[in-house]
Amino acid sequence: VAKDLGLQLPEISDRGFRIVSEGRTQYFALHGKTGHLVTAERIDREQLCERVQQCVLRCELIVEGQM
């Protein structure tokens, strides 16, 4: 994420980044030391996408302050 936005790693913690998933469970997080998007929760495809061939989980990256 840091690389895609053209930011240095210290800027991630300074700017207040948050990853928000649909629903109550937050499946993704931003790793503070690497800037990578990582799974924060076990993802059970059969439970989430029962009877659906293509399973998609959406999340948003929220950045506080100006970019």
C-alpha positions as CSV (number, residue, x, y, z in Angstrom):
1,V,0.0,0.0,0.0
2,A,2.8,2.4,0.9
3,K,4.5,1.7,-2.4
4,D,1.3,2.1,-4.4
5,L,0.7,5.5,-2.8
6,G,4.3,6.6,-3.2
7,L,4.8,7.0,0.6
8,Q,7.6,6.1,2.9
9,L,6.9,3.7,5.7
10,P,7.0,6.3,8.6
11,E,4.3,8.2,6.8
12,I,1.8,5.3,7.2
13,S,1.7,5.6,11.0
14,D,1.9,9.5,10.9
15,R,-1.1,9.8,8.6
16,G,-3.6,7.5,10.4
17,F,-4.3,4.8,7.7
18,R,-7.3,2.5,8.3
19,I,-8.6,-0.5,6.3
20,V,-12.3,-0.9,6.5
21,S,-14.1,-4.0,5.2
22,E,-17.8,-4.5,4.5
23,G,-19.8,-5.9,7.4
24,R,-18.7,-6.3,11.0
25,T,-15.6,-8.5,10.6
26,Q,-12.5,-6.7,9.5
27,Y,-10.7,-9.2,7.3
28,F,-7.7,-7.0,6.4
29,A,-5.2,-4.8,8.1
30,L,-2.2,-2.7,7.2
31,H,1.1,-4.1,8.5
32,G,2.9,-1.1,10.1
33,K,6.5,-2.2,9.6
34,T,6.2,-3.3,5.9
35,G,3.2,-1.3,4.6
36,H,1.7,-4.5,3.2
37,L,-2.0,-5.3,3.2
38,V,-2.4,-8.5,5.2
39,T,-5.3,-10.7,6.4
40,A,-6.4,-9.8,9.9
41,E,-8.9,-12.6,10.3
42,R,-9.4,-16.1,9.0
43,I,-11.4,-16.0,5.7
44,D,-13.8,-18.9,5.2
45,R,-14.9,-18.8,1.6
46,E,-17.6,-21.5,2.1
47,Q,-19.2,-19.4,4.8
48,L,-18.9,-16.0,3.1
49,C,-19.7,-16.9,-0.5
50,E,-22.0,-19.9,-0.2
51,R,-23.4,-20.8,-3.6
52,V,-21.5,-18.1,-5.4
53,Q,-18.8,-19.1,-7.9
54,Q,-16.8,-15.8,-7.7
55,C,-16.1,-14.6,-4.2
56,V,-15.1,-11.0,-3.7
57,L,-14.2,-9.2,-0.5
58,R,-14.1,-5.4,-0.7
59,C,-12.2,-3.1,1.6
60,E,-11.4,0.6,1.6
61,L,-8.3,2.4,2.7
62,I,-9.0,5.5,4.7
63,V,-6.3,8.1,5.0
64,E,-6.5,10.9,7.5
65,G,-5.1,14.3,6.5
66,Q,-4.2,15.6,3.0
67,M,-2.6,13.5,0.3
